[in-house]
Amino acid sequence: MKRWLFQNIGLKFLALVIAFALWAYVGSRQVLEQKLSLHLEFADMPAGMTLDPGVKTNISVSLTGRKDRVLDIDPDDLTALVSLRDAQPGQKVVVVHPRVQPLPVGVTANVADVTLHLIPLDSDSPKPKRKRGSL
C-alpha cells in the first residue's frame, strides 16, 4: 500500500497543482448577470423644448461580466446618460439609447431604448426662476 501511495509522487503532486490551477481559473472566469435600476440623466436638450413631466426617470439595466467585477459595482456610482443632441426642434417624440457609465473593463450593460415625449416651452409663460448660484 505504501509503495502504491508514494510511487511517482512528483507526477501526482504535479497533477494536483494543475487541477488546482484549472479550478481557480474556471472559478475566476464565471460570468454573472445582474439587473438593477438606474436614474436617467438628460443632456443636450433642444432649445425651446422640455421633457414631458410624466417621463420615466428610472430604467432597468442588465450588467454582464466577470463575477468579481460585477459584484464590485456600486449602483450609486453608475449613471444612464441620454443625449438629445439628435432631436430636431419641434420634434415631439424621440427614441434614444441610454449610455451607462462608468463601467469597469470587461463589464457590459444591456439597456433598452427609451421613448421620450418632448413638449415645447410656451414663449408667453414666464420662465422658471433659477436658484441663486445654479446653472
N, C-alpha and C positions, 0 to 999 in steps of 0.2 A: 504494500500500500504506500509506504514511504517513497519507494522508488518511483511509483506512478505519479505521485504528487509533485516531486521535485525534478523529474526528468524534463528537460527542455524548459527550465524555469525562466530563462531570458526571453524565449518566444512567448511564453504565457504572460509575462509581465508586459511585453510589447503589445500583445493583443488587448490587454486590459487598458493600457494607455490609449490605444487607438479607439477602443469602444467608448471610453470616457470623452475623448475629444469630439467624436461624432455626436454623442448625446448632447454635449454642451453647444456645439454648432447648430444642431437642429433646434434645440430649445431657444436659442437666441434669435433665430430667424422666423419665429412664429408670427403670423400676420393676424392683426386684430382689427376689427371694425367697431367703431364707437359712434353712437349717434348722440348729438347734442343740439341745443338750441342757441343760436347766436343773434345778437342785436344787429339790425341793419343800420349802416351809416350811409348817408347820401352825399354825393359830391357833384359839382358841375351842373347845378340847377339852371335850366334855361331862363333867360331874362323874361320877366313878366309872368312867370308860371310858379305854381306851388303844388305841393302834393295834396291829394285828397286827404282830409282829416281822418278818414277811416282806413288808411293804408296799414297793412300788416307790417309791424316793425321787427318781428322775430321770424327767423326761418330755421328749418331743420337742416342740419348738416351731418353728413356721414364721413368720418375720418377713417382712413385706411392706411396702415403702415405697420412697421415692426412694433411688437407688443410693448417693449420698453419705452419707445419714443412716444407712442400714442398715450400711454398711461401717464407720462410726464407732463402732458399738455394741460395747462390750466385754462378752462373755457373763458375766464375773465380776461385773459391776455389776447384772445383772438377777436377779430372784427370781420364782419362781412361788409365789404365796401361795394356800393353800387354807384357807378358813374353814369350820369345822364348827359354826357357830352354829345352823344349822337342824336339826342332828341331835337326835333325841329321845332321852332317857335310855332305855337298854336296846336301842336300835336297833343291829342287828349289821352291816348293810351300808348305806353311804352313797355316793351318787353326787354328786360335786361338780365344779364347773368352776373350774380354777385361773385366777388373775388375774396376768398378767405385769406387773411394774412395776420401775422407772420406764422408760417408753418415750418416746423423743423425739416431738415433734409430727410427724404425718404417717406414723408407723410403726404398723402393727397387728400383733398377734400372734394366730395361729390355734393353739388348743390343744384337744385332745380332752378330753372329760370323763374323770374318774378315779373308779374304783370303789374305795372303801376298806372294809376289814373292821375293825370295832371289836370289842374284847373287853372284858368287864367286869373291873375290878380286883377281886381277891379281898380281902374285908374281913378274912379271917383271916391272910393272908400279911403279913409286915412290909413297910412302905413302903420304897422305896429311899432310902438316906441321901443327903442333898444335900451337895455340897461346900460348904465354908465360903465365904460371900460370893456364892453363886449363888442364883438365884430359883427 
